[in-house]
Amino acid sequence: MGTNGEIVLQNGGNLTACATAAGPAFEGCGLRCGTRARNGAVSDLQLSLDPFHLESATIGKIPLARANGLCGSAYVDFLATARACGLLRENGRFDCAAWQSIPSPNRLTDDGELALSLTGSNTHGALRISEVDVALLLQAKAAIGAGIDILLETAGIGAADLGCVYLAGGFGMQADLGCVYLAGGFGMHLNVAHAIAIGLLPGIREDQVRVVGNTALAGALLALLDHSTLGKMEKLRALVRVIELNLVDGFEDRYIEHLMLP
């Protein structure tokens, strides 16, 4: 799940795949303070109101005041916790009353949009998350959520029928009737409960998800060490049925539905 969210469903030995045009939001591109997962980036975020409390962690344990941005996992945390505490409405806009209850140093406007300052400073260069950022994140999660729905519908099964979900790739997912696998740098550090809470993994339960690391790198290493593996990979690739989501009736409706926060 990144700029391209590739999803593969294995059902009864049949492999069906699609690629969702999620855009680069989960990789930090286009967001006011977004960054890739690198040293100094905010990677974890917990927000609560009444009383206001903001808890964070950075890669490399850099102090928040010196953080150089937020990476995708922190944005997922924000969407989930801000929605849970009432700061975000279903459409992703800030609830004005909840925003007004935040201490003034943590409140700022960003080109007319409400924003939350993470560092308790409402200066122009403050580390912040704005309504514009939220809108871009919801577009990314909507594309992925809609793609998952279409694959399951094509197979005639529901998310509850999956034994596990394995999240793989830079930030991606492969599911079968055994598990849902989550892999890659983003997947390894993603708060699965928060991903489910915002509808990024629609209908999937936390106990179904397995985090399996950087499977793409592991596959490349395996191919280098054992050339016979390449033939097996090629045979497997040839079995995959690819669905072009832009040609599927109802995909746009699904996408619009997933633009909302549960």
BALOBA-1460 file (C-alpha; in Angstrom, 3 decimals):
// residues 262
<rec num="1" residu="m" x="0.000" y="0.000" z="0.000"/>
<rec num="2" residu="g" x="1.827" y="3.023" z="-1.316"/>
<rec num="3" residu="t" x="1.655" y="5.015" z="-4.536"/>
<rec num="4" residu="n" x="0.488" y="1.771" z="-6.102"/>
<rec num="5" residu="g" x="-1.372" y="-0.525" z="-3.730"/>
<rec num="6" residu="e" x="-1.001" y="-4.017" z="-5.182"/>
<rec num="7" residu="i" x="-3.390" y="-6.602" z="-3.763"/>
<rec num="8" residu="v" x="-3.473" y="-10.338" z="-4.472"/>
<rec num="9" residu="l" x="-6.256" y="-12.672" z="-3.385"/>
<rec num="10" residu="q" x="-5.634" y="-16.427" z="-3.253"/>
<rec num="11" residu="n" x="-8.890" y="-18.322" z="-3.123"/>
<rec num="12" residu="g" x="-9.099" y="-22.048" z="-3.756"/>
<rec num="13" residu="g" x="-5.808" y="-22.032" z="-5.641"/>
<rec num="14" residu="n" x="-6.886" y="-19.131" z="-7.872"/>
<rec num="15" residu="l" x="-4.873" y="-15.908" z="-7.783"/>
<rec num="16" residu="t" x="-6.617" y="-12.613" z="-8.536"/>
<rec num="17" residu="a" x="-4.812" y="-9.283" z="-8.401"/>
<rec num="18" residu="c" x="-5.416" y="-5.577" z="-8.806"/>
<rec num="19" residu="a" x="-3.413" y="-2.377" z="-8.446"/>
<rec num="20" residu="t" x="-4.996" y="0.625" z="-6.764"/>
<rec num="21" residu="a" x="-3.887" y="4.143" z="-7.634"/>
<rec num="22" residu="a" x="-3.542" y="5.198" z="-4.007"/>
<rec num="23" residu="g" x="-1.173" y="8.065" z="-4.671"/>
<rec num="24" residu="p" x="1.928" y="8.881" z="-2.613"/>
<rec num="25" residu="a" x="0.217" y="10.181" z="0.555"/>
<rec num="26" residu="f" x="1.219" y="7.216" z="2.731"/>
<rec num="27" residu="e" x="4.806" y="7.834" z="1.659"/>
<rec num="28" residu="g" x="4.576" y="11.462" z="2.804"/>
<rec num="29" residu="c" x="4.488" y="13.115" z="-0.613"/>
<rec num="30" residu="g" x="2.046" y="16.010" z="-0.993"/>
<rec num="31" residu="l" x="1.437" y="16.350" z="2.740"/>
<rec num="32" residu="r" x="2.450" y="19.557" z="4.491"/>
<rec num="33" residu="c" x="4.888" y="17.808" z="6.863"/>
<rec num="34" residu="g" x="5.036" y="14.382" z="5.237"/>
<rec num="35" residu="t" x="8.248" y="12.420" z="4.868"/>
<rec num="36" residu="r" x="9.399" y="8.889" z="4.179"/>
<rec num="37" residu="a" x="10.268" y="6.654" z="7.121"/>
<rec num="38" residu="r" x="13.745" y="7.968" z="7.950"/>
<rec num="39" residu="n" x="15.717" y="9.003" z="11.006"/>
<rec num="40" residu="g" x="13.939" y="11.853" z="12.774"/>
<rec num="41" residu="a" x="10.472" y="11.140" z="11.348"/>
<rec num="42" residu="v" x="7.445" y="10.824" z="13.646"/>
<rec num="43" residu="s" x="6.405" y="7.174" z="13.360"/>
<rec num="44" residu="d" x="3.795" y="6.781" z="16.127"/>
<rec num="45" residu="l" x="1.128" y="9.181" z="17.309"/>
<rec num="46" residu="q" x="-1.608" y="9.008" z="19.948"/>
<rec num="47" residu="l" x="-4.111" y="11.836" z="20.416"/>
<rec num="48" residu="s" x="-6.799" y="12.283" z="23.050"/>
<rec num="49" residu="l" x="-9.025" y="15.136" z="24.188"/>
<rec num="50" residu="d" x="-10.554" y="16.006" z="27.570"/>
<rec num="51" residu="p" x="-7.862" y="16.371" z="28.704"/>
<rec num="52" residu="f" x="-5.765" y="17.105" z="25.657"/>
<rec num="53" residu="h" x="-2.826" y="14.712" z="25.381"/>
<rec num="54" residu="l" x="-0.462" y="14.072" z="22.516"/>
<rec num="55" residu="e" x="2.009" y="11.203" z="22.631"/>
<rec num="56" residu="s" x="4.493" y="10.456" z="19.873"/>
<rec num="57" residu="a" x="7.584" y="8.483" z="18.951"/>
<rec num="58" residu="t" x="10.211" y="9.231" z="16.329"/>
<rec num="59" residu="i" x="12.569" y="7.035" z="14.371"/>
<rec num="60" residu="g" x="15.947" y="7.242" z="16.080"/>
<rec num="61" residu="k" x="14.299" y="8.618" z="19.234"/>
<rec num="62" residu="i" x="14.828" y="12.193" z="18.062"/>
<rec num="63" residu="p" x="12.986" y="14.760" z="20.269"/>
<rec num="64" residu="l" x="9.649" y="15.797" z="18.766"/>
<rec num="65" residu="a" x="10.800" y="19.429" z="18.590"/>
<rec num="66" residu="r" x="13.562" y="18.315" z="16.185"/>
<rec num="67" residu="a" x="11.455" y="15.880" z="14.137"/>
<rec num="68" residu="n" x="11.745" y="16.389" z="10.371"/>
<rec num="69" residu="g" x="8.218" y="15.281" z="9.473"/>
<rec num="70" residu="l" x="5.643" y="12.513" z="9.805"/>
<rec num="71" residu="c" x="5.736" y="9.203" z="7.971"/>
<rec num="72" residu="g" x="2.772" y="7.090" z="6.902"/>
<rec num="73" residu="s" x="2.353" y="5.053" z="10.066"/>
<rec num="74" residu="a" x="1.975" y="8.239" z="12.149"/>
<rec num="75" residu="y" x="-0.675" y="9.586" z="9.793"/>
<rec num="76" residu="v" x="-2.658" y="6.347" z="10.130"/>
<rec num="77" residu="d" x="-2.369" y="6.699" z="13.919"/>
<rec num="78" residu="f" x="-3.639" y="10.261" z="13.715"/>
<rec num="79" residu="l" x="-6.658" y="9.377" z="11.582"/>
<rec num="80" residu="a" x="-7.651" y="6.600" z="13.986"/>
<rec num="81" residu="t" x="-7.123" y="8.414" z="17.281"/>
<rec num="82" residu="a" x="-8.437" y="11.791" z="16.080"/>
<rec num="83" residu="r" x="-11.591" y="10.078" z="14.842"/>
<rec num="84" residu="a" x="-11.968" y="8.108" z="18.089"/>
<rec num="85" residu="c" x="-11.679" y="11.192" z="20.309"/>
<rec num="86" residu="g" x="-14.026" y="13.277" z="18.172"/>
<rec num="87" residu="l" x="-11.576" y="15.709" z="16.569"/>
<rec num="88" residu="l" x="-12.273" y="14.348" z="13.075"/>
<rec num="89" residu="r" x="-15.762" y="14.025" z="11.663"/>
<rec num="90" residu="e" x="-16.820" y="11.218" z="9.319"/>
<rec num="91" residu="n" x="-15.947" y="13.320" z="6.275"/>
<rec num="92" residu="g" x="-12.427" y="14.005" z="7.565"/>
<rec num="93" residu="r" x="-13.031" y="17.620" z="8.516"/>
<rec num="94" residu="f" x="-12.117" y="18.851" z="11.981"/>
<rec num="95" residu="d" x="-15.007" y="19.187" z="14.395"/>
<rec num="96" residu="c" x="-14.940" y="22.896" z="15.224"/>
<rec num="97" residu="a" x="-16.001" y="22.505" z="18.876"/>
<rec num="98" residu="a" x="-13.407" y="19.782" z="19.471"/>
<rec num="99" residu="w" x="-10.712" y="21.842" z="17.724"/>
<rec num="100" residu="q" x="-11.551" y="24.871" z="19.860"/>
<rec num="101" residu="s" x="-11.079" y="22.745" z="22.999"/>
<rec num="102" residu="i" x="-7.436" y="22.116" z="22.067"/>
<rec num="103" residu="p" x="-4.888" y="24.401" z="23.785"/>
<rec num="104" residu="s" x="-4.272" y="27.485" z="21.645"/>
<rec num="105" residu="p" x="-0.546" y="26.715" z="21.029"/>
<rec num="106" residu="n" x="-1.650" y="23.487" z="19.305"/>
<rec num="107" residu="r" x="-4.281" y="25.190" z="17.130"/>
<rec num="108" residu="l" x="-3.475" y="26.895" z="13.867"/>
<rec num="109" residu="t" x="-4.989" y="27.567" z="10.468"/>
<rec num="110" residu="d" x="-3.213" y="26.395" z="7.353"/>
<rec num="111" residu="d" x="-4.281" y="28.396" z="4.255"/>
<rec num="112" residu="g" x="-7.774" y="28.693" z="5.697"/>
<rec num="113" residu="e" x="-7.904" y="25.042" z="6.812"/>
<rec num="114" residu="l" x="-7.894" y="23.979" z="10.454"/>
<rec num="115" residu="a" x="-4.715" y="22.231" z="11.577"/>
<rec num="116" residu="l" x="-3.234" y="20.605" z="14.663"/>
<rec num="117" residu="s" x="0.258" y="21.615" z="15.742"/>
<rec num="118" residu="l" x="2.172" y="18.701" z="17.243"/>
<rec num="119" residu="t" x="4.873" y="20.788" z="18.885"/>
<rec num="120" residu="g" x="2.730" y="23.319" z="20.743"/>
<rec num="121" residu="s" x="3.727" y="26.116" z="18.415"/>
<rec num="122" residu="n" x="1.409" y="27.886" z="16.001"/>
<rec num="123" residu="t" x="4.188" y="29.473" z="13.964"/>
<rec num="124" residu="h" x="4.384" y="28.956" z="10.200"/>
<rec num="125" residu="g" x="7.046" y="26.235" z="10.384"/>
<rec num="126" residu="a" x="5.352" y="24.178" z="13.101"/>
<rec num="127" residu="l" x="4.988" y="20.431" z="12.642"/>
<rec num="128" residu="r" x="1.294" y="20.056" z="11.855"/>
<rec num="129" residu="i" x="-1.499" y="17.984" z="10.360"/>
<rec num="130" residu="s" x="-4.162" y="19.887" z="8.440"/>
<rec num="131" residu="e" x="-7.558" y="19.117" z="6.911"/>
<rec num="132" residu="v" x="-5.882" y="19.146" z="3.485"/>
<rec num="133" residu="d" x="-3.520" y="16.398" z="4.652"/>
<rec num="134" residu="v" x="-6.480" y="14.365" z="5.927"/>
<rec num="135" residu="a" x="-8.284" y="14.689" z="2.584"/>
<rec num="136" residu="l" x="-5.260" y="13.310" z="0.699"/>
<rec num="137" residu="l" x="-4.894" y="10.439" z="3.168"/>
<rec num="138" residu="l" x="-8.563" y="9.532" z="2.823"/>
<rec num="139" residu="q" x="-8.217" y="9.406" z="-0.960"/>
<rec num="140" residu="a" x="-5.341" y="6.936" z="-0.596"/>
<rec num="141" residu="k" x="-7.138" y="4.719" z="1.902"/>
<rec num="142" residu="a" x="-10.335" y="4.847" z="-0.197"/>
<rec num="143" residu="a" x="-8.538" y="3.491" z="-3.255"/>
<rec num="144" residu="i" x="-7.075" y="0.599" z="-1.274"/>
<rec num="145" residu="g" x="-10.316" y="-0.160" z="0.565"/>
<rec num="146" residu="a" x="-12.293" y="-0.181" z="-2.676"/>
<rec num="147" residu="g" x="-9.733" y="-2.477" z="-4.309"/>
<rec num="148" residu="i" x="-10.023" y="-4.955" z="-1.451"/>
<rec num="149" residu="d" x="-13.809" y="-4.889" z="-1.718"/>
<rec num="150" residu="i" x="-13.736" y="-5.535" z="-5.482"/>
<rec num="151" residu="l" x="-11.355" y="-8.507" z="-5.156"/>
<rec num="152" residu="l" x="-13.502" y="-10.108" z="-2.469"/>
<rec num="153" residu="e" x="-16.695" y="-9.513" z="-4.456"/>
<rec num="154" residu="t" x="-15.109" y="-10.988" z="-7.587"/>
<rec num="155" residu="a" x="-14.260" y="-14.141" z="-5.632"/>
<rec num="156" residu="g" x="-17.714" y="-14.252" z="-4.074"/>
<rec num="157" residu="i" x="-16.421" y="-14.138" z="-0.502"/>
<rec num="158" residu="g" x="-16.365" y="-11.638" z="2.347"/>
<rec num="159" residu="a" x="-13.581" y="-10.370" z="4.579"/>
<rec num="160" residu="a" x="-14.870" y="-12.613" z="7.367"/>
<rec num="161" residu="d" x="-14.106" y="-15.653" z="5.189"/>
<rec num="162" residu="l" x="-10.383" y="-14.894" z="5.242"/>
<rec num="163" residu="g" x="-8.399" y="-16.848" z="7.786"/>
<rec num="164" residu="c" x="-5.524" y="-14.341" z="7.804"/>
<rec num="165" residu="v" x="-4.363" y="-11.244" z="5.937"/>
<rec num="166" residu="y" x="-0.635" y="-10.855" z="5.173"/>
<rec num="167" residu="l" x="0.517" y="-7.287" z="4.512"/>
<rec num="168" residu="a" x="3.452" y="-7.268" z="2.118"/>
<rec num="169" residu="g" x="5.573" y="-5.125" z="-0.187"/>
<rec num="170" residu="g" x="6.599" y="-1.526" z="0.488"/>
<rec num="171" residu="f" x="3.203" y="-1.278" z="2.107"/>
<rec num="172" residu="g" x="0.909" y="-3.874" z="0.585"/>
<rec num="173" residu="m" x="-1.411" y="-6.781" z="1.124"/>
<rec num="174" residu="q" x="-1.859" y="-10.343" z="-0.031"/>
<rec num="175" residu="a" x="-4.766" y="-12.321" z="1.318"/>
<rec num="176" residu="d" x="-5.896" y="-15.926" z="1.091"/>
<rec num="177" residu="l" x="-8.272" y="-18.176" z="2.958"/>
<rec num="178" residu="g" x="-5.438" y="-18.861" z="5.387"/>
<rec num="179" residu="c" x="-4.280" y="-15.362" z="6.345"/>
<rec num="180" residu="v" x="-3.875" y="-11.675" z="5.432"/>
<rec num="181" residu="y" x="-0.153" y="-10.817" z="5.209"/>
<rec num="182" residu="l" x="1.251" y="-7.346" z="5.937"/>
<rec num="183" residu="a" x="4.858" y="-6.763" z="4.867"/>
<rec num="184" residu="g" x="7.401" y="-4.125" z="3.938"/>
<rec num="185" residu="g" x="8.846" y="-1.207" z="5.885"/>
<rec num="186" residu="f" x="5.466" y="0.487" z="6.284"/>
<rec num="187" residu="g" x="3.632" y="-2.734" z="7.004"/>
<rec num="188" residu="m" x="6.123" y="-3.807" z="9.644"/>
<rec num="189" residu="h" x="5.529" y="-0.672" z="11.717"/>
<rec num="190" residu="l" x="1.869" y="-0.053" z="10.978"/>
<rec num="191" residu="n" x="-0.565" y="-0.166" z="13.894"/>
<rec num="192" residu="v" x="-2.923" y="-2.805" z="12.512"/>
<rec num="193" residu="a" x="-5.773" y="-1.881" z="14.867"/>
<rec num="194" residu="h" x="-5.592" y="1.716" z="13.655"/>
<rec num="195" residu="a" x="-5.494" y="0.638" z="9.999"/>
<rec num="196" residu="i" x="-8.673" y="-1.355" z="10.563"/>
<rec num="197" residu="a" x="-10.309" y="1.481" z="12.516"/>
<rec num="198" residu="i" x="-9.983" y="3.941" z="9.622"/>
<rec num="199" residu="g" x="-11.268" y="1.445" z="7.036"/>
<rec num="200" residu="l" x="-7.925" y="0.846" z="5.350"/>
<rec num="201" residu="l" x="-8.515" y="-2.904" z="5.760"/>
<rec num="202" residu="p" x="-12.322" y="-2.981" z="5.473"/>
<rec num="203" residu="g" x="-14.092" y="-5.784" z="7.305"/>
<rec num="204" residu="i" x="-10.833" y="-7.418" z="8.392"/>
<rec num="205" residu="r" x="-10.204" y="-8.299" z="12.025"/>
<rec num="206" residu="e" x="-6.923" y="-7.741" z="13.828"/>
<rec num="207" residu="d" x="-6.504" y="-11.465" z="14.556"/>
<rec num="208" residu="q" x="-6.577" y="-12.174" z="10.799"/>
<rec num="209" residu="v" x="-3.500" y="-10.057" z="10.046"/>
<rec num="210" residu="r" x="0.073" y="-11.336" z="9.862"/>
<rec num="211" residu="v" x="3.096" y="-9.040" z="9.485"/>
<rec num="212" residu="v" x="5.772" y="-10.778" z="7.427"/>
<rec num="213" residu="g" x="8.493" y="-8.198" z="6.701"/>
<rec num="214" residu="n" x="10.008" y="-7.210" z="3.365"/>
<rec num="215" residu="t" x="8.881" y="-10.138" z="1.225"/>
<rec num="216" residu="a" x="9.935" y="-8.452" z="-2.035"/>
<rec num="217" residu="l" x="13.533" y="-8.245" z="-0.852"/>
<rec num="218" residu="a" x="13.380" y="-11.795" z="0.486"/>
<rec num="219" residu="g" x="12.093" y="-13.022" z="-2.874"/>
<rec num="220" residu="a" x="14.847" y="-11.206" z="-4.755"/>
<rec num="221" residu="l" x="17.480" y="-12.706" z="-2.451"/>
<rec num="222" residu="l" x="16.014" y="-16.174" z="-2.893"/>
<rec num="223" residu="a" x="16.120" y="-15.787" z="-6.680"/>
<rec num="224" residu="l" x="19.790" y="-14.763" z="-6.508"/>
<rec num="225" residu="l" x="20.725" y="-17.721" z="-4.328"/>
<rec num="226" residu="d" x="18.664" y="-20.351" z="-6.140"/>
<rec num="227" residu="h" x="18.100" y="-19.853" z="-9.875"/>
<rec num="228" residu="s" x="15.534" y="-22.650" z="-9.967"/>
<rec num="229" residu="t" x="13.265" y="-20.345" z="-7.993"/>
<rec num="230" residu="l" x="12.885" y="-18.014" z="-10.985"/>
<rec num="231" residu="g" x="11.024" y="-20.659" z="-12.963"/>
<rec num="232" residu="k" x="8.651" y="-21.283" z="-10.075"/>
<rec num="233" residu="m" x="8.033" y="-17.554" z="-9.712"/>
<rec num="234" residu="e" x="7.310" y="-17.201" z="-13.407"/>
<rec num="235" residu="k" x="4.816" y="-20.079" z="-13.346"/>
<rec num="236" residu="l" x="3.103" y="-18.509" z="-10.349"/>
<rec num="237" residu="r" x="2.978" y="-15.102" z="-12.046"/>
<rec num="238" residu="a" x="1.371" y="-16.629" z="-15.141"/>
<rec num="239" residu="l" x="-1.507" y="-17.942" z="-13.007"/>
<rec num="240" residu="v" x="-2.508" y="-14.499" z="-11.777"/>
<rec num="241" residu="r" x="-5.707" y="-13.008" z="-13.156"/>
<rec num="242" residu="v" x="-5.442" y="-9.217" z="-13.194"/>
<rec num="243" residu="i" x="-8.522" y="-7.032" z="-12.717"/>
<rec num="244" residu="e" x="-8.455" y="-3.525" z="-14.181"/>
<rec num="245" residu="l" x="-10.364" y="-1.596" z="-11.545"/>
<rec num="246" residu="n" x="-11.263" y="1.292" z="-13.867"/>
<rec num="247" residu="l" x="-13.258" y="-1.192" z="-15.960"/>
<rec num="248" residu="v" x="-15.195" y="-2.663" z="-13.028"/>
<rec num="249" residu="d" x="-18.769" y="-1.490" z="-12.574"/>
<rec num="250" residu="g" x="-19.255" y="-0.082" z="-9.105"/>
<rec num="251" residu="f" x="-15.600" y="0.658" z="-8.341"/>
<rec num="252" residu="e" x="-16.179" y="4.408" z="-8.333"/>
<rec num="253" residu="d" x="-19.127" y="4.008" z="-5.960"/>
<rec num="254" residu="r" x="-16.990" y="1.879" z="-3.657"/>
<rec num="255" residu="y" x="-14.241" y="4.463" z="-3.768"/>
<rec num="256" residu="i" x="-16.616" y="7.260" z="-2.786"/>
<rec num="257" residu="e" x="-17.981" y="5.185" z="0.096"/>
<rec num="258" residu="h" x="-14.458" y="4.616" z="1.437"/>
<rec num="259" residu="l" x="-13.661" y="8.343" z="1.430"/>
<rec num="260" residu="m" x="-15.491" y="8.470" z="4.766"/>
<rec num="261" residu="l" x="-14.065" y="7.480" z="8.152"/>
<rec num="262" residu="p" x="-16.004" y="4.746" z="9.986"/>
